[in-house]
Structures are given as C-alpha cells and as structure tokens.
C-alpha cells in the first residue's frame, strides 16, 4: 500500500516516515511518498504543480492536464477545486505561511491530520500517521462502530487511531504557521447549483459526468477492467468504458456468479443481464464461478492491514479470488466497481419527511404506501419512522443514544430519536459497560450535524456518500495488497454535485429505482436492463457463510475486542449461534454482529502488521531517486 504524507510547522527537525521519498521541501514544509514494498511500480497517484511561491499537490485520479491546473490556480485556488474536474482527488496547497487542504466530497481520497512537533502532519493514510504516536487505538471510535456501525454523524472526524483526525469534505481546511486553524464550508448539499435545471438536463448532465469519470480511469490505464454484475451501476461503467476505448482497445469485464452449470446454461437474474451487456463492442467478458471456498466470513485471518475495517472484509475470500484472477488474467492496473451507486442515486426515507415538512401530505402518504409494499410492511410504520425524523433532530438522536448506551435504559421517546438517526440504536447484548460508556462519550462529543427540514434527503445522501467513499478507500487499500488499483466513480465529487445540487425540485422518490440513471443511459443499456426496477443480492450467501465458518468465528469472538474490555465473548458467541440458526430479534442485530466480526478481524490484521516508524533520523530519498525507484 502506497501513501503520501507531509509536515507543516515550525519544528527545526520534524520526523519523517522510514523509507520515504521527499518530493517537496518548502521552508518548514516537507512532503513524502511511501511506496508499496509488494508493488513498488504503483506509487500513490499525485500531480505536483509548482509556482514561484507555493506547491500544489493533486492527489488521486483527475482528468486534467498540468497546464489546466496551473491556469486555474495561478493566483488562488478556487474553492470548487475538488469538483472542477472529473475524477476523485484531494488538493493540498503549501505556501510559506500556511497549509490548505480540500478533500473530495466523498473522502474517497481521504486526508488525515495529526498535530505534533509544533505543527501538523497530514497523510492519505490514518494508520501511517498513527505511527507518530505508536499506533494507539481510539477506543471510543471503535465502541461507536460496534454500537451504530456506519453512522457518519456519530464518528464525525474521528478515526480508529488516537489523535488522528479526518479532514472533513466540503470545507477549505487551513493550518497557519502561527498555529491557528480554520475550516470554511465551500459546498452544501442543500443549495442547488442551478435551480432552473430541468430533469432532462440533469439526466444529460449525469451521463456526461459518468462518461468523464470513466474516462479518468481508463484512458491512462494499460489494462483497465470493471465489474459487470448485471446491475445498473456496474453495467453503466462497463459500457461507457467500452464506448470510450473501442475500437482500438477493450475493457475487461468480470462477472462473479454461482458455480453450478445450470447458472450458465440457463442464466437468470443478474447473470442474464450481465450476459446481455457483455455482447457490446469493446467488452472482453470474463466469468468467475464461485465455489464453497469463497463463502463470506472465510479467510478472515488473511486480511491485510487497512486504515479501518473494509466493507469487503466479510466477503474477503470472494474479493481476493476476483482480484488475484484479474491480475493474473489481464494484469489490470485500473479496476472500476459500481459501489456507491445505490447511495448516490437512490433516495432515503427522509424524502417522505421532506414532503411532510413541505406540507405535501398526499404525496407523502402515496409514497409511504408504495414503499410499504416494496418493504412488505405497513404504511403506518413507514410514516411513523419518517415523522420521527421531523420530531427529533440528529443532535437529539445522538444525545438519546448517549443516554441509552451509558445507562442501558432509554424512554420510548429517546429510543425513537436514536433509531431515527443511527443505523442501530439499542446497545448490543454482548457489549460491556466499558464499551457503552466509550460509545456514549463519542456520541456526546460528536459535532452538531446539519439539520434543515425540507432537504433532509439531500443531506442524508451526502452524509452516506461520504461514508461509502471513505470506507471504499479501505477496500482500495485491501485491493492494493493484491496489486489492483480500485476505483468507485459513482462517489466522485462531480457525480455527487450533479445529482444533489444540479437538480430541479426534489430527488426521485425512494420507491423509484434509479430513474435518473435509467433515463441518462437509456440509449446505452440493453432494453431489458433499462427496464429493470430491482437489483440482485448475495444475502443468502452470508448466512451460508456464517454457518460454514461458525467454528472459526466462535473462536475469534474471544479475541482483541475482549482483551480491550469491549465485549463479552460468551454473549457474542450466543448471538453468533443464534444468527447462524436464522434467529432474529433483540439478541441478533446483524449490522452490529457484522461490525463486531469486521472490527475484530481488522484489529488482528493491525496487530500482525508492523507499526509505521517515524524518526528524525529516518532515511529519506530525494525526488529524483524516488522517480528512479518507481520507473
């Protein structure tokens, strides 16, 4: 895994990571790259644009020339810099007086900061920065994940490492040499960028931006590849890449499917849609059949270290199999997935709350009935959950959760407030009092979230997109250990900005299945796929994997989390047995159970890997030597 880091401050001899390459040295500022020992020819992508009095670093994939960057930033860096060009990238500006950082809107290229040595260290790797303080863990952040996994409002800028903070997206983050820091909001999901834009114009813009996002990944790649699951998202990326590359080149498209002969002889569901798309010019199709060795929760002891638990960790056997196969078959150097499409292109229950807040009661009731039919529940339940979003603010939800986790008790109103805004709210039965206290402290200290009635849906999508983008970086780090560069174009800043701010009226209803994407690519999709209104799932495989790997999972239940005093191993084992037997209810909250297994596996990988070493005497090579080493 490659990463980039820097120091800005007043210390005469700041520390540097071992075996790093110095690429910038400006006054009291230094920037290093740290290479991947397994794949040294694949350094972290970055562009360095110099002027007389500053250094500008564009980190990530951006479809822009150095001349265009220089022309745009000649006098100052515009605040829309991270969504000005296609791709996913962060921007760092260094001058003698200050360090300025703009993160991409989904933190797909996250930047982390750690204050030490009379200055600030920053990096694309949280774990890399954590080496400055011995890799100490943030137990409150870990406990929060165990209680309410994947809740960005709870985590805020906290990482899994003590003292290492995430530079939040949508802000200009400035660190002055005087020690002063300030953060200015430069992007807001609630404010339309073009209130006059029609739905037709929005869909046309979405196709343009998706095409450019794909081009940012495939044009510079020698052997590009993509998932082709048969869903709308991955098929869009595959077909847009094929159109961009053909006829001179092609995109290697990979479809993972069941290993039975019948699944190929008489394809159905996702596989049928994938095979239809695979016939397009410029698509080189590869089928990958799964067997029993690739079940979820297999090979967890082989996970490589990442900055945080990776979403693909529980499916690591399948993930690793696909990565290794792609590298062996096509030597892919740029692989795209459709992850993030569901988050960015589909509305949430907040849509109904917004309709109620805008006094569009008939619209809210009609959508509640449609959504209830899809979810096989009662419309009254849908409406109750939606109105809870209006009765309780996110801050009230966090406060209620803090009370619930600390005491183990909550009033009915507090339970409703917590459940409205957190992915899970009730304390898991296997969490210790220490875990509850730590999670409660995290919730009490969380920053006040945005709350604007009438645009709750846009705000929720933006929050979740940032969660998907940041955790997707952990997947990318996992893929890097297999020599594959992973991309998630649906959470690119320009895509998010187009969908959330370049709109006319509210976003599509939650019961509508990606109408913007289906309209935008109607001329690209096979006709049957364009009419699709559902998506496939591997949910059954997860229960099969849970049962098949139960002995191993029961064993790791008494592991690092137990040693940290955060879980009761026997209670966790009881929950695992119940989940494997198909039980549901208060003793089995699957997101919390999965979080416990993911965090435990991540902790073991973190413990196996060597802590990143920093020192004032660390060996650092010059820029020319770095280029020679990666040539």
C-alpha positions in Angstrom: 0.0 0.0 0.0 1.4 3.4 -1.1 0.6 6.6 0.7 1.6 10.2 0.8 2.3 12.4 3.8 3.6 15.8 4.8 4.6 18.1 7.7 3.9 21.8 8.0 5.1 23.7 11.1 8.0 25.3 12.9 9.9 22.4 14.3 13.6 22.6 13.2 13.8 18.8 12.7 10.4 17.2 12.2 10.1 13.5 11.9 9.6 11.6 8.6 8.4 8.0 7.8 11.1 5.4 7.2 12.0 4.6 3.6 10.1 7.7 2.4 10.8 9.7 -0.7 10.9 13.5 -0.3 9.0 15.2 -3.1 8.6 18.7 -1.7 10.7 20.8 0.6 9.5 24.3 1.1 10.6 26.3 4.2 9.3 24.4 7.1 7.2 22.0 4.9 8.0 18.6 3.6 6.0 16.1 1.6 6.9 12.4 1.2 5.7 9.4 -0.6 5.9 6.0 0.9 6.0 3.1 -1.5 4.4 -0.3 -1.6 7.0 -2.9 -1.0 5.0 -5.6 -2.8 4.2 -3.5 -5.8 6.8 -0.7 -5.9 5.9 0.3 -9.5 2.4 1.6 -8.4 3.0 4.7 -6.2 0.2 6.8 -4.9 -1.1 8.9 -7.8 -0.3 12.6 -7.4 0.5 15.6 -9.5 2.8 18.3 -8.4 2.3 21.8 -9.8 4.9 24.5 -8.8 4.9 28.2 -8.9 7.3 30.7 -7.5 5.9 30.8 -4.0 3.9 27.6 -3.5 3.4 24.0 -4.2 0.1 22.5 -5.3 -0.4 18.7 -5.0 -3.4 17.0 -6.6 -3.7 13.5 -5.1 -5.8 10.9 -6.8 -7.3 10.4 -10.3 -8.2 13.6 -12.1 -8.9 14.1 -15.8 -7.0 17.3 -16.2 -3.6 18.4 -17.6 -0.9 20.1 -15.5 -1.3 23.2 -17.7 -5.0 23.4 -16.9 -4.3 23.0 -13.1 -1.7 25.8 -13.4 -4.1 28.1 -15.3 -6.9 27.5 -12.8 -4.7 28.1 -9.7 -2.4 30.8 -11.0 -3.5 33.4 -8.5 -5.5 31.4 -6.0 -7.1 28.0 -5.5 -10.8 28.2 -6.2 -13.0 26.5 -3.5 -14.7 24.3 -6.1 -11.3 22.7 -7.0 -12.2 19.2 -6.0 -15.3 19.1 -8.2 -14.0 21.2 -11.0 -12.6 18.2 -13.0 -13.7 14.6 -13.4 -12.2 12.0 -11.1 -11.7 11.5 -7.3 -8.9 13.6 -5.8 -7.9 15.9 -3.0 -5.9 19.1 -3.3 -3.1 20.3 -0.9 -1.6 23.8 -1.2 1.6 24.6 0.5 3.0 28.2 1.0 5.5 29.6 3.4 2.6 30.9 5.6 0.0 28.1 5.5 -1.2 24.7 4.5 -4.6 24.4 2.9 -6.5 21.2 2.2 -9.6 20.5 0.1 -10.9 16.9 0.4 -13.1 15.4 -2.3 -16.8 15.4 -1.4 -16.9 11.7 -0.5 -13.5 11.5 1.0 -12.7 8.7 -1.5 -9.2 10.1 -1.3 -9.2 10.9 2.5 -6.7 13.2 4.1 -5.9 12.8 7.8 -4.2 15.2 10.1 -2.3 14.8 13.4 -0.9 17.8 15.4 2.6 17.2 16.9 6.1 18.7 16.9 4.9 22.3 16.8 3.0 21.7 13.6 0.6 19.4 11.7 1.4 16.2 10.0 -1.1 15.1 7.2 -1.4 12.0 5.2 -3.6 9.8 2.9 -3.2 7.0 5.5 -4.6 7.2 9.0 -2.5 4.3 10.1 0.6 5.8 8.7 0.0 9.0 10.8 -0.8 6.9 13.8 2.8 5.6 13.8 3.8 9.1 15.1 2.2 8.1 18.5 2.9 4.4 18.4 -0.3 3.3 16.6 -2.6 3.9 19.6 -6.2 3.0 19.0 -9.2 5.2 19.6 -11.4 3.0 21.8 -14.3 5.4 21.7 -14.4 5.3 17.9 -14.2 1.5 18.0 -17.0 1.3 20.5 -19.1 3.6 18.5 -18.8 1.4 15.5 -19.8 -1.6 17.5 -23.0 0.1 18.7 -24.0 2.0 15.5 -22.0 0.8 12.5 -21.6 3.1 9.5 -23.1 6.2 11.1 -21.0 9.2 9.9 -22.9 11.7 12.2 -21.6 9.7 15.1 -18.0 9.4 14.0 -17.5 12.9 12.8 -13.8 13.4 12.1 -12.7 10.6 14.5 -10.6 7.8 13.1 -9.7 4.4 14.6 -6.4 5.9 15.9 -6.0 8.3 18.8 -5.1 11.8 17.8 -5.6 11.2 14.0 -8.5 13.2 12.6 -10.2 13.1 9.2 -10.1 16.3 7.2 -13.8 16.7 6.5 -15.2 17.1 3.0 -16.9 20.2 1.7 -14.6 22.5 3.6 -11.5 24.6 2.9 -9.2 23.5 5.8 -6.4 25.9 6.6 -3.5 25.4 9.0 -1.5 28.6 9.6 2.2 28.7 10.7 1.0 30.7 13.7 -0.8 27.6 14.9 -4.3 28.9 14.1 -6.6 26.6 12.1 -9.9 27.3 10.5 -12.4 25.4 8.4 -14.7 27.2 5.9 -17.7 25.4 4.3 -17.4 25.6 0.5 -20.0 23.0 -0.6 -23.5 22.4 0.7 -25.8 19.6 -0.5 -28.9 21.7 0.4 -28.2 24.5 -2.0 -29.0 23.9 -5.7 -26.3 25.0 -8.1 -28.8 25.5 -10.9 -32.4 25.9 -9.7 -33.6 26.3 -13.3 -32.2 22.9 -14.5 -34.8 20.6 -15.9 -35.0 16.8 -15.2 -33.9 16.2 -18.8 -30.9 18.5 -18.4 -30.0 16.7 -15.2 -30.0 13.3 -16.8 -28.0 14.6 -19.7 -25.5 16.0 -17.3 -25.3 12.8 -15.3 -24.4 10.9 -18.5 -21.7 13.4 -19.3 -20.2 13.3 -15.9 -20.3 9.5 -15.7 -18.6 9.2 -19.1 -15.9 11.7 -17.9 -15.5 9.8 -14.6 -14.9 6.6 -16.5 -12.5 8.2 -18.9 -10.5 9.5 -16.0 -9.8 5.8 -15.1 -9.4 4.1 -18.4 -7.5 6.5 -20.7 -4.3 6.4 -18.8 -4.6 2.7 -17.8 -2.8 0.0 -19.8 -5.2 -2.8 -18.8 -8.5 -1.4 -17.5 -11.2 -3.6 -16.0 -14.6 -3.3 -14.4 -17.2 -5.3 -12.5 -20.1 -6.4 -14.6 -22.6 -7.8 -12.1 -25.7 -7.2 -14.2 -26.9 -4.3 -12.1 -27.4 -0.8 -13.5 -24.3 0.7 -11.9 -21.5 -1.7 -12.9 -23.1 -2.1 -16.3 -23.1 1.6 -16.8 -19.3 1.8 -16.1 -18.5 -1.2 -18.3 -20.5 0.1 -21.3 -19.3 3.7 -21.0 -15.7 2.4 -20.8 -16.2 0.2 -23.8 -17.6 3.1 -25.8 -14.6 5.2 -24.8 -12.0 2.6 -25.7 -13.4 0.9 -28.7 -12.4 0.0 -31.4 -8.7 0.2 -30.6 -9.0 -1.2 -27.1 -11.4 -3.0 -24.8 -12.5 -3.2 -21.2 -12.1 -6.5 -19.3 -15.4 -7.0 -17.6 -15.8 -9.6 -14.7 -19.0 -11.3 -13.7 -19.0 -13.3 -10.5 -21.7 -16.0 -10.4 -22.7 -19.3 -8.8 -20.5 -22.3 -9.8 -23.4 -24.5 -10.9 -23.5 -25.5 -14.5 -27.2 -24.6 -14.6 -26.5 -21.0 -13.7 -24.6 -20.5 -17.1 -26.7 -22.9 -19.2 -29.9 -21.2 -18.2 -28.9 -17.8 -16.7 -31.3 -15.8 -14.7 -31.3 -12.7 -12.6 -28.1 -10.7 -12.6 -26.2 -13.2 -14.7 -28.7 -12.9 -17.5 -28.5 -9.1 -17.6 -24.7 -9.3 -17.5 -24.5 -11.6 -20.5 -26.7 -9.3 -22.4 -24.4 -6.3 -21.8 -21.3 -8.4 -22.4 -22.1 -8.5 -26.1 -21.4 -4.8 -26.6 -18.4 -3.8 -28.8 -15.3 -3.2 -26.7 -16.3 -5.6 -23.9 -13.9 -8.5 -23.1 -16.1 -10.6 -20.8 -14.8 -13.0 -18.1 -17.0 -15.3 -16.0 -15.8 -16.1 -12.5 -17.6 -19.1 -10.9 -17.7 -19.2 -7.1 -17.4 -22.4 -5.1 -17.8 -23.2 -1.4 -14.3 -22.0 -0.6 -15.3 -18.4 -1.4 -18.1 -18.0 1.1 -18.5 -14.9 3.3 -16.5 -14.9 6.6 -13.8 -17.2 5.0 -10.1 -16.3 5.2 -10.6 -13.5 7.7 -7.2 -14.4 9.2 -5.6 -13.4 5.9 -6.8 -9.9 5.8 -4.2 -7.3 5.0 -4.0 -4.2 7.2 -6.0 -1.1 6.2 -6.8 2.3 7.8 -10.2 1.0 9.0 -12.3 -2.1 8.6 -13.0 -2.6 4.9 -16.6 -3.2 3.7 -15.4 -6.2 1.7 -13.7 -7.8 4.7 -16.5 -10.3 5.4 -16.5 -11.3 1.6 -12.7 -11.3 1.5 -12.4 -14.9 0.1 -14.5 -13.8 -2.9 -12.9 -10.4 -3.1 -9.4 -11.8 -3.0 -10.2 -14.5 -5.6 -11.5 -11.9 -8.0 -8.6 -9.6 -7.5 -6.0 -12.3 -8.0 -7.7 -13.7 -11.0 -8.0 -10.3 -12.7 -4.3 -9.6 -12.1 -3.3 -13.0 -13.5 -5.6 -12.9 -16.5 -5.4 -9.3 -17.7 -2.8 -7.6 -15.4 -5.4 -5.0 -14.7 -4.0 -1.7 -13.5 -7.3 0.2 -13.0 -10.5 -1.6 -11.9 -13.8 0.1 -11.5 -16.7 -1.0 -9.3 -20.3 0.2 -9.1 -20.2 0.6 -5.3 -21.8 3.9 -4.2 -24.4 4.0 -7.0 -27.2 2.9 -4.7 -26.2 5.6 -2.1 -25.9 8.5 -4.6 -28.8 7.6 -7.0 -31.5 6.4 -4.6 -33.5 8.5 -2.1 -34.0 7.5 1.5 -36.9 7.6 3.9 -36.0 11.2 4.5 -37.8 12.0 1.2 -41.1 11.4 2.9 -40.1 13.5 5.9 -39.3 16.3 3.5 -42.6 16.0 1.7 -44.4 16.3 5.1 -42.2 19.3 6.1 -43.2 21.0 2.8 -46.9 20.1 3.6 -47.2 17.8 0.6 -49.2 15.4 2.6 -50.9 13.5 -0.2 -47.5 12.9 -1.9 -46.0 11.7 1.4 -48.9 9.3 2.0 -48.8 7.9 -1.5 -45.1 7.3 -1.3 -45.5 5.7 2.1 -47.9 3.2 0.6 -45.6 2.4 -2.4 -42.6 2.0 -0.1 -44.5 -0.2 2.3 -45.5 -2.6 -0.5 -41.8 -2.9 -1.5 -40.6 -3.4 2.1 -43.6 -5.7 3.0 -44.6 -3.6 5.9 -47.4 -1.3 6.9 -47.7 2.3 5.6 -48.2 3.5 9.1 -44.8 2.1 10.1 -43.1 3.9 7.2 -44.9 7.2 8.1 -44.0 6.8 11.8 -40.3 6.4 11.0 -40.4 9.4 8.6 -42.2 11.7 11.1 -39.6 10.7 13.8 -37.1 12.4 11.6 -39.1 15.6 12.0 -39.9 15.2 15.7 -36.2 14.6 16.6 -33.1 16.3 15.3 -29.9 14.4 14.7 -28.4 16.1 17.7 -31.3 14.8 19.8 -30.8 11.4 18.4 -27.1 11.4 19.4 -28.0 12.6 22.8 -30.6 9.9 23.3 -28.2 7.3 22.1 -25.6 8.5 24.5 -28.0 8.1 27.4 -29.2 4.7 26.2 -25.6 3.3 25.8 -24.3 4.7 29.1 -27.2 3.6 31.3 -28.6 0.7 29.3 -32.1 2.3 29.5 -34.0 4.8 27.4 -37.5 6.2 27.3 -39.7 5.5 24.4 -39.1 9.0 23.0 -35.3 8.6 23.4 -35.4 5.2 21.6 -37.4 6.8 18.7 -34.9 9.6 18.5 -31.9 7.3 18.4 -33.4 4.9 15.9 -34.3 7.8 13.6 -30.7 8.9 13.1 -28.5 5.9 13.8 -28.1 2.7 11.8 -28.6 0.7 15.0 -29.5 2.1 18.4 -30.1 -0.5 21.1 -26.9 -1.5 22.9 -25.7 -4.9 21.6 -26.2 -7.6 24.2 -22.5 -8.6 24.1 -21.2 -5.0 24.6 -19.6 -4.4 28.0 -20.3 -1.4 30.3 -16.9 0.0 29.2 -18.0 -0.2 25.6 -21.3 1.5 26.3 -19.5 4.3 28.2 -17.0 4.8 25.4 -19.7 4.9 22.7 -21.8 7.2 24.8 -18.8 9.6 25.2 -18.3 9.5 21.4 -22.0 10.4 20.8 -21.9 13.2 23.4 -18.8 14.7 21.8 -20.0 14.4 18.2 -20.2 17.7 16.3 -23.7 19.1 15.7 -25.0 17.6 12.4 -26.7 19.6 9.6 -30.5 19.7 10.0 -32.6 21.6 7.5 -36.2 20.4 7.2 -37.3 20.1 3.6 -33.8 19.0 2.4 -33.1 16.1 4.8 -32.9 13.7 2.0 -30.1 15.6 0.2 -28.2 15.9 3.5 -28.6 12.2 4.3 -27.4 11.1 0.8 -24.4 13.4 1.1 -23.6 12.0 4.6 -23.9 8.4 3.4 -21.9 9.1 0.2 -19.0 10.3 2.4 -19.3 7.2 4.5 -19.3 5.0 1.4 -16.4 6.9 -0.2 -14.2 6.8 2.9 -14.7 3.1 3.6 -14.3 2.4 -0.1 -10.8 3.6 0.4 -10.2 0.8 2.8 -11.4 -1.6 0.1 -8.9 0.1 -2.2 -6.1 -0.4 0.3 -7.1 -4.1 0.6 -7.1 -4.4 -3.2 -3.7 -2.7 -3.4 -2.2 -5.6 -1.4 -3.3 -7.8 -4.3 -1.7 -5.4 -6.9 -5.0 -4.0 -8.1 -5.9 -0.3 -8.2 -9.6 0.1 -7.3 -11.9 3.0 -8.3 -15.5 3.9 -7.4 -16.6 6.5 -9.9 -20.2 6.8 -8.5 -18.9 8.7 -5.5 -16.8 11.1 -7.5 -17.3 14.7 -6.4 -18.7 15.8 -9.8 -21.2 13.0 -9.7 -22.4 13.8 -6.2 -22.6 17.5 -7.0 -24.5 16.9 -10.2 -27.1 14.6 -8.5 -27.6 16.6 -5.3 -27.2 20.2 -6.4 -27.8 20.2 -10.1 -31.5 19.4 -9.7 -35.0 20.7 -10.4 -37.2 20.0 -7.4 -36.8 17.0 -5.0 -34.8 14.0 -5.7 -36.5 10.9 -7.1 -38.9 9.0 -4.7 -37.4 6.2 -2.6 -39.7 3.7 -4.3 -38.3 4.6 -7.8 -35.3 2.5 -8.9 -32.7 4.9 -10.2 -34.8 6.7 -12.7 -32.1 9.3 -13.4 -29.6 6.7 -14.3 -32.0 4.7 -16.4 -33.0 7.8 -18.3 -29.4 9.0 -18.7 -28.2 5.7 -20.2 -31.4 4.6 -22.0 -29.5 4.5 -25.3 -26.6 2.6 -23.8 -28.3 -0.1 -21.7 -29.7 -3.3 -23.3 -33.5 -2.7 -23.4 -34.3 -5.4 -20.8 -31.8 -3.9 -18.3 -33.0 -0.4 -18.9 -36.5 -1.5 -17.8 -35.1 -3.2 -14.6 -36.6 -1.9 -11.3 -34.9 -4.3 -8.8 -31.4 -5.5 -8.0 -29.9 -8.8 -7.1 -28.5 -9.8 -3.7 -26.0 -12.2 -2.2 -27.8 -12.0 1.2 -28.4 -15.8 1.4 -24.7 -16.4 0.9 -23.9 -14.5 4.0 -26.0 -16.8 6.2 -24.5 -19.8 4.5 -21.0 -18.4 5.1 -21.9 -17.7 8.7 -22.9 -21.3 9.3 -20.0 -22.8 7.4 -17.4 -20.7 9.3 -19.1 -20.7 12.7 -16.4 -22.7 14.5 -13.7 -20.1 13.4 -16.0 -17.2 14.3 -16.8 -18.6 17.7 -13.0 -18.9 18.3 -12.2 -15.3 17.3 -15.1 -14.0 19.5 -12.7 -14.2 22.4 -10.0 -12.0 20.8 -8.8 -8.5 20.7 -12.1 -6.8 21.4 -12.5 -8.9 24.5 -8.9 -8.1 25.6 -9.8 -4.4 25.2 -12.7 -4.9 27.5 -15.3 -4.0 24.9 -17.3 -7.3 24.5 -18.5 -10.3 26.5 -17.2 -13.3 24.4 -19.8 -15.8 25.6 -22.7 -13.5 24.8 -21.2 -12.7 21.4 -20.9 -16.4 20.8 -24.6 -16.9 21.7 -25.5 -14.2 19.2 -23.4 -15.8 16.5 -25.0 -19.2 17.1 -28.5 -17.6 17.0 -27.7 -15.8 13.8 -26.3 -19.0 12.2 -29.6 -20.7 13.1 -31.6 -18.0 11.4 -32.8 -16.2 14.5 -33.8 -12.6 14.5 -34.9 -10.2 17.2 -33.2 -8.3 20.0 -30.4 -10.8 20.5 -29.4 -10.7 16.8 -28.8 -7.3 15.2 -27.0 -8.3 12.0 -25.3 -4.9 11.3 -23.9 -4.9 14.9 -22.9 -8.5 14.7 -21.1 -8.0 11.4 -19.4 -4.9 12.8 -18.0 -6.9 15.7 -16.5 -9.5 13.3 -15.2 -6.9 11.0 -13.5 -4.8 13.7 -12.1 -7.9 15.4 -10.6 -9.1 12.1 -9.2 -5.6 11.4 -7.6 -5.4 14.9 -5.9 -8.7 14.3 -4.6 -7.5 10.9 -3.4 -4.3 12.6 -1.6 -6.2 15.3 0.1 -8.5 12.7 1.4 -5.6 10.7 4.4 -3.6 11.7 3.7 -0.1 13.1 4.8 2.6 10.8 8.0 4.1 12.1 8.8 7.8 12.1 12.0 9.4 13.3 14.1 12.5 12.9 16.9 10.3 11.5 14.7 8.3 9.1 16.1 7.6 5.8 14.5 9.7 3.1 15.4 9.7 -0.6 15.3 12.7 -2.9 12.7 13.2 -5.6 15.0 12.0 -8.4 15.8 8.8 -6.5 12.0 8.3 -6.0 11.3 8.6 -9.6 14.1 6.2 -10.5 12.8 3.6 -7.9 9.3 3.6 -9.4 10.2 3.9 -13.1 
